Amino acid sequence: MLLQGFVYWYTARMTLTQFNRIVEIRTKVISMGTFLCGSTFAAVMTGSFSWIRFVLMGCAVLLVDMGTTGFNSYFDYLNGTDNRHLNLERDKVLVHEGVSPHLALVISLGLFGAAALLGLVLAWMTSWTILVAGAASMGVGFFYTGGPRPISRTPFGELFAGGFLGTLLFSLSYYIQASTFSIRIFAASLPFWILIGMILTVNNTCDLDADRQAGRRTLSILAGLKGSILILKAELASAYIISFALVILEIYPFWVLPFLILSLMLAFREWTVLETRGLTLATKGASMGSISLIFTSFSLSLLLGLLLTLLF
């Protein structure tokens, strides 16, 4: 399958830039941020750390995330969600640059295959039960836009994206290091669930008109523009309220607090800019940049606090 992918790549003359756009490499800060925080949280909680497991897990996470986005590119093109009239994003190279959709499919299958091999190695090193979580993640990654009733066409996109890319990934990253799990780990993952769901809400709100014409029934379509703004405000507020509560409950270490305050200040500024700018197809690139910055600042606040806890 991988060899077939390289043949497709060669015959289609796909460039590295086009590959990066198919898998949306710039968005991988989301999965990698969650993975880094989950792994470092395990080091703080247990006092031990395996670099081998860390590297293998990081590569597996990146491969699954890239493969999922590749499937999204393929199926969104196939079902007409992405087209040159409704989609203004130049990164959609299947639409705007004529890259073969079959190439995106083969590459995505290859990425999932490589991730599955790494998953087998990690399961052998830790527990075979992690294969269930890995398979579920890959299944959601495929059926998010694939299958007879894609998740992305329902109001449950935020629930699945945040649940799997946030809570499950954070918990699995922790488990790979610690070989244990508790309700405290689930609680620690909740802000990631909410903020990743918020990223999807911003995306879907910008795509309101295009998604309606494509036959989707996302949460943003059901709520409308004003309702989506209220949902976004609730998501942002609840993510930070829960985070400060986790510090008070001593689930997040105290060193997280000063960085969390700085992150909240940045989040408030970016949200104000985002809301003033408006959530439309024309502003989608800038809006996704703002919400990505909010997520990144939160991840960094937790990561820096955890690292200082390890040092002191």
ZAPAMAR-198673 format. One record per residue (C-alpha): residue in one letter; z negated, y, x. Coordinates in steps of 0.5 Angstrom, whole numbers, plus 500, padded with zeros to 3 digits. Last residue first. Example, Ala and Ser with C-alpha at 12.3 -4.5 7.8 and 13.67 -1.06 7.14 Angstrom:
2
s486498527/a484491525/
END
This chain:
312
f417545522/l424542524/l425537519/t422543514/l427548517/l433543516/l431542508/g431550507/l437550510/l440545506/l437548500/s440555501/l447552503/s448548497/f446554493/s451559497/t456554496/f455553489/i456561488/l462561493/s465556489/i464560482/s467566485/g473563489/m474559482/s474566479/a479569484/g484563483/k484564475/t485571475/a492571472/l490564468/t484568465/l477569465/g475576466/r474581472/t468583469/e465576468/l467574475/v464581478/t458580475/w457572476/e459574484/r453579484/f448574480/a450568485/l449573491/m442575489/l440567487/s443565493/l438570497/i432567493/l434560494/f434562502/p427564501/l425558497/v428552501/w422553506/f417551500/p420544500/y424542494/i420536490/e414541491/l413542483/i413549485/v420548489/l423544483/a421549478/f425554483/s431550482/i430548475/i430556473/y436556478/a441551475/s438554468/a441561469/l447559471/e449554466/a446558460/k451564463/l457559463/i455557456/l455564453/i461565457/s464559454/g462561447/k466568448/l472565450/g472559445/a467554444/l472548442/i477550447/s472551453/l469544451/t476541452/r480539447/r487538450/g494538447/a498541452/q499548448/r491548448/d490547455/a495553457/d491558453/l484556455/d486555462/c481560465/t476557461/n477550463/n476552470/v470556469/t467550465/l469546471/i465550476/m459550471/g459543471/i459543478/l453548477/i449543472/w450537476/f448540482/p442543479/l440536477/s440533483/a432534485/a430531479/f434525480/i431524487/r424525484/i425520479/s425515484/f430511489/t430507495/s434505501/a433511504/q439513508/i444510503/y440512497/y440519498/s447519499/l447515492/s442520489/f446526491/l453523489/l450520482/t447527480/g453532482/l460529483/f458523478/g454527473/g457534474/a464531473/f462527467/l458532463/e463537465/g469533462/f466531456/p469536451/t475531451/r482532455/s479531462/i476525460/p483522459/r485518453/p490513454/g489512462/g489518467/t486525468/y479523468/f480516468/f482515476/g476519478/v471516473/g473509475/m472511483/s465513481/a464507477/a466503483/g462506488/a456506483/v457498482/l458497489/i452500491/t448494488/w451490494/s445493498/t444497505/m449495511/w453490507/a454495502/l456501507/v461496510/l464494503/g464502501/l468503507/l473498505/a473502498/a474508501/a481506504/g483503498/f482510494/l485514499/g491509499/l492509491/s491517492/i497517497/v501512492/l500517486/a502523490/l508520493/h510518486/p509525483/s515527488/v514534491/g519539487/e516545490/h513549484/v511543479/l509538484/v506543489/k501546484/d498550490/r502556487/e498556481/l501560475/n501554470/l504555464/h511556465/r512552471/n508546468/d501542469/t499539463/g505536462/n503529461/l506527468/y504533472/d497533470/f497525471/y500526479/s495532480/n489529477/f491522481/g491526488/t484530486/t481523485/g484521491/m481527495/d474526492/v474518494/l477519501/l471525502/v466521499/a468515503/c468519510/g461522509/m458515507/l461512514/v459518518/f452518514/r451511515/i452511522/w448517523/s442513520/f436518519/s428517518/g423521516/t423519509/m423525504/v426530509/a431525512/a433523504/f433530503/t438531509/s443526506/g443528499/c444536501/l450533506/f453529500/t452535495/g455540500/m461535501/s463534494/i463541493/v466543500/k472538498/t475544494/r479546500/i482540501/e486540494/v489533494/i496535492/r495542496/n493539503/f499534502/q503540501/t500543507/l501537511/t509537509/m512532505/r519530508/a520526501/t523520505/y517520511/w511521505/y514515501/v515511507/f507513509/g505511502/q509504503/l505503509/l498505506/m500500500/
END
